[in-house]
């Protein structure tokens, strides 16, 4: 089995279990929201301003999970397509489509090889989807292929700093735990339940985006809001840590070639 297929299989197993344990039960609340927000601490898009106007736009969400973000975009007049490699997550999305009356295509596929038509979208999006679960050397070129010229790419991932402060097991520390040179890239965590992640330094992100015809427009480092509490499932960092340093970051880029 090729390494990308093996990684996808491991991560599919992680999210199949997660869907049974908690994401299916939590998904209805996500679909019911009217305001778009970002990340573990639900920072409102009205404050972040990472997205363009999506009304009338064709949007592909790469690694959509239960597709709550695509549902939010559909409420704002976008035409989303959700792509995910985990059937259980897509089944949850279909259940919530039936319950909510919101409908859009869902595609079971690897975000690095979606099978969708080239230059079919105005916006490519990933909120903790392909942005951390698929090698960027695979999914960034695929996003570029899917976007029309002038289309936007917006993705949320763990901050480089938070991963540099993350040991192989245990909570995010207040000091560096791994090297940037050799300690990033493909990370297979000590706990098999954490799957395989892909994390890069800022310079690597910029070079990869530029090599695939993107202009970097913004890098938004999210801060946990006052009153934020630790998330019950996701251990990106605790709320106190994320008040002092950015645990999450949003990249905004535009396809110019």
C-alpha positions as CSV (number, residue, x, y, z in Angstrom):
1,X,0.0,0.0,0.0
2,X,1.4,3.4,-1.0
3,X,2.2,5.7,2.0
4,X,-0.6,8.2,1.1
5,X,-3.1,5.3,1.0
6,X,-1.8,3.9,4.3
7,X,-2.0,7.3,6.0
8,X,-5.6,7.8,4.6
9,X,-6.6,4.4,6.0
10,X,-5.2,5.2,9.4
11,X,-7.0,8.6,9.5
12,X,-10.2,7.1,8.2
13,X,-10.1,4.6,11.1
14,X,-9.5,7.5,13.5
15,X,-12.5,9.5,12.3
16,X,-14.8,6.4,12.0
17,X,-14.2,5.9,15.7
18,X,-14.5,9.6,16.5
19,X,-17.8,9.8,14.6
20,X,-19.2,7.0,16.7
21,X,-17.8,8.4,19.9
22,X,-18.8,12.1,19.6
23,X,-18.8,13.9,16.2
24,X,-22.1,12.4,15.1
25,X,-23.8,13.5,18.4
26,X,-22.3,17.0,18.1
27,X,-22.9,17.5,14.4
28,X,-26.5,18.7,14.7
29,X,-25.5,21.6,16.9
30,X,-22.9,22.6,14.3
31,X,-25.4,22.5,11.4
32,X,-27.9,24.5,13.4
33,X,-25.6,27.5,13.8
34,X,-26.2,30.6,11.7
35,X,-22.9,32.3,12.2
36,X,-19.7,31.0,10.7
37,X,-16.9,30.5,13.3
38,X,-13.4,29.1,13.3
39,X,-11.5,26.5,15.3
40,X,-11.6,25.0,18.7
41,X,-12.7,28.3,20.4
42,X,-15.3,29.2,17.8
43,X,-13.9,32.6,16.8
44,X,-16.6,34.3,14.7
45,X,-15.9,35.0,11.1
46,X,-17.3,38.4,11.6
47,X,-14.2,39.1,13.6
48,X,-11.7,37.0,11.6
49,X,-12.8,38.1,8.1
50,X,-11.0,35.3,6.4
51,X,-13.6,34.5,3.8
52,X,-14.6,36.4,0.6
53,X,-18.3,37.0,-0.1
54,X,-19.5,33.4,-0.9
55,X,-22.9,34.2,-2.3
56,X,-23.3,32.6,-5.7
57,X,-19.8,31.0,-5.5
58,X,-18.8,27.4,-6.2
59,X,-17.0,26.1,-3.1
60,X,-15.1,22.8,-2.4
61,X,-14.5,21.8,1.2
62,X,-11.5,19.5,1.3
63,X,-11.9,17.2,4.3
64,X,-15.4,18.3,5.2
65,X,-16.1,15.7,8.0
66,X,-19.7,16.1,8.9
67,X,-19.9,19.1,6.5
68,X,-21.1,21.7,9.0
69,X,-18.9,24.4,7.4
70,X,-20.3,23.6,4.0
71,X,-23.8,23.9,5.5
72,X,-23.0,27.3,6.9
73,X,-21.8,28.4,3.4
74,X,-24.9,27.0,1.7
75,X,-27.0,29.2,4.1
76,X,-25.2,32.2,2.7
77,X,-25.9,31.3,-1.0
78,X,-22.8,29.4,-1.8
79,X,-22.9,26.2,-3.9
80,X,-20.6,23.9,-1.8
81,X,-19.3,20.4,-2.5
82,X,-18.0,18.4,0.5
83,X,-15.1,16.0,0.0
84,X,-14.1,13.5,2.7
85,X,-12.4,10.1,2.9
86,X,-14.5,8.8,5.9
87,X,-17.9,7.2,4.9
88,X,-19.2,7.5,8.5
89,X,-18.7,11.2,8.6
90,X,-20.5,11.6,5.2
91,X,-23.3,9.5,6.5
92,X,-23.8,11.9,9.3
93,X,-23.8,14.8,6.9
94,X,-26.4,13.1,4.8
95,X,-28.6,12.5,7.9
96,X,-28.4,16.2,8.7
97,X,-29.1,17.2,5.2
98,X,-32.4,15.3,5.3
99,X,-33.2,16.8,8.7
100,X,-32.4,20.4,7.8
101,X,-33.4,20.6,4.2
102,X,-30.0,21.9,3.2
103,X,-28.6,19.9,0.3
104,X,-25.3,19.8,-1.6
105,X,-23.1,17.2,-3.2
106,X,-20.8,15.0,-1.0
107,X,-17.9,13.1,-2.5
108,X,-16.1,10.2,-0.8
109,X,-12.5,10.8,-1.9
110,X,-9.0,11.6,-0.8
111,X,-8.5,15.4,-0.8
112,X,-5.3,14.9,-2.6
113,X,-7.1,13.2,-5.5
114,X,-10.7,14.2,-5.6
115,X,-11.7,13.2,-9.1
116,X,-13.5,16.5,-9.5
117,X,-13.3,18.6,-12.7
118,X,-10.5,21.1,-13.0
119,X,-11.2,24.9,-12.6
120,X,-14.7,24.2,-11.2
121,X,-14.6,26.3,-8.1
122,X,-14.2,29.9,-6.9
123,X,-13.2,29.0,-3.3
124,X,-11.4,26.0,-1.8
125,X,-11.7,25.6,2.0
126,X,-10.3,23.4,4.7
127,X,-11.1,23.8,8.4
128,X,-8.9,21.2,10.1
129,X,-9.6,18.8,7.2
130,X,-7.1,18.2,4.4
131,X,-5.1,21.1,6.0
132,X,-3.8,18.8,8.7
133,X,-4.8,15.2,7.6
134,X,-3.3,15.1,4.1
135,X,0.3,15.9,3.0
136,X,0.3,19.4,1.7
137,X,2.5,18.3,-1.2
138,X,-0.7,16.5,-2.4
139,X,-3.6,18.6,-1.4
140,X,-2.3,22.1,-2.3
141,X,-1.7,21.1,-6.0
142,X,-5.2,19.5,-6.0
143,X,-6.7,22.7,-4.6
144,X,-4.9,24.7,-7.3
145,X,-6.2,22.4,-10.0
146,X,-9.8,22.7,-8.8
147,X,-9.8,26.5,-8.5
148,X,-10.5,28.9,-11.3
149,X,-8.0,31.7,-11.9
150,X,-8.6,34.3,-9.2
151,X,-10.1,31.8,-6.9
152,X,-9.4,31.8,-3.2
153,X,-7.9,29.2,-0.9
154,X,-8.7,29.5,2.9
155,X,-7.5,26.9,5.4
156,X,-7.3,26.5,9.1
157,X,-4.6,24.4,10.8
158,X,-2.7,24.0,14.0
159,X,-0.2,26.8,14.4
160,X,3.5,25.9,13.8
161,X,4.3,27.1,17.3
162,X,1.7,24.9,19.0
163,X,3.1,21.8,17.3
164,X,6.7,22.8,18.1
165,X,5.5,22.9,21.8
166,X,3.7,19.5,21.5
167,X,5.4,16.3,22.7
168,X,4.6,13.0,21.0
169,X,2.1,12.4,23.8
170,X,0.6,14.6,26.4
171,X,-0.6,18.3,26.5
172,X,0.9,21.2,24.7
173,X,3.8,22.6,26.8
174,X,5.0,26.1,27.6
175,X,8.4,25.3,26.0
176,X,9.7,23.8,22.7
177,X,9.4,20.0,22.5
178,X,10.5,19.3,19.0
179,X,12.9,20.8,16.4
180,X,11.5,22.7,13.5
181,X,14.2,21.2,11.2
182,X,13.3,17.5,11.1
183,X,10.6,17.6,13.7
184,X,7.8,18.8,11.4
185,X,6.2,17.4,8.2
186,X,4.6,14.0,8.6
187,X,3.8,13.4,12.3
188,X,2.6,10.0,13.5
189,X,1.6,10.6,17.1
190,X,2.4,8.1,19.9
191,X,-1.4,7.5,20.5
192,X,-2.8,5.6,17.4
193,X,-6.1,7.4,18.1
194,X,-4.5,10.7,17.1
195,X,-3.7,9.4,13.6
196,X,-1.2,11.0,11.1
197,X,-0.9,14.8,10.8
198,X,1.1,17.0,8.5
199,X,2.5,20.2,9.9
200,X,4.9,22.7,8.2
201,X,6.9,25.8,9.0
202,X,5.7,29.1,7.6
203,X,8.5,29.3,5.1
204,X,7.5,25.9,3.8
205,X,3.9,26.9,3.4
206,X,4.8,30.0,1.5
207,X,7.1,28.2,-0.9
208,X,4.5,25.5,-1.5
209,X,1.7,27.9,-2.1
210,X,3.8,30.1,-4.5
211,X,5.0,27.0,-6.4
212,X,1.4,26.1,-7.1
213,X,0.4,29.5,-8.4
214,X,-0.9,31.1,-5.2
215,X,-0.3,34.6,-3.8
216,X,-0.5,34.7,0.0
217,X,-2.9,37.3,1.1
218,X,-3.1,36.8,4.9
219,X,-2.0,34.7,7.8
220,X,-4.4,35.1,10.7
221,X,-3.1,33.8,14.1
222,X,-6.2,33.1,16.2
223,X,-6.3,33.9,19.9
224,X,-8.7,32.1,22.3
225,X,-11.3,34.7,23.5
226,X,-11.7,35.8,27.1
227,X,-13.7,33.2,29.0
228,X,-12.7,30.3,26.6
229,X,-12.6,26.9,28.3
230,X,-10.6,23.8,27.4
231,X,-12.2,21.8,24.6
232,X,-13.6,18.4,25.8
233,X,-12.2,16.5,22.8
234,X,-9.6,18.4,20.9
235,X,-6.2,19.0,22.6
236,X,-4.7,21.6,20.3
237,X,-3.7,23.5,23.4
238,X,-5.5,24.5,26.6
239,X,-7.4,27.8,26.6
240,X,-4.9,29.5,28.8
241,X,-2.1,28.6,26.4
242,X,-4.1,29.8,23.5
243,X,-4.8,33.1,25.1
244,X,-1.0,33.7,25.3
245,X,0.1,32.2,22.0
246,X,-1.6,31.3,18.7
247,X,-2.6,27.6,18.7
248,X,-4.4,27.9,15.4
249,X,-3.8,29.9,12.2
250,X,-5.7,30.6,9.0
251,X,-4.0,31.0,5.7
252,X,-5.6,33.0,2.9
253,X,-4.3,32.8,-0.6
254,X,-5.4,33.5,-4.2
255,X,-4.7,31.6,-7.3
256,X,-3.0,33.9,-9.8
257,X,-1.8,31.5,-12.4
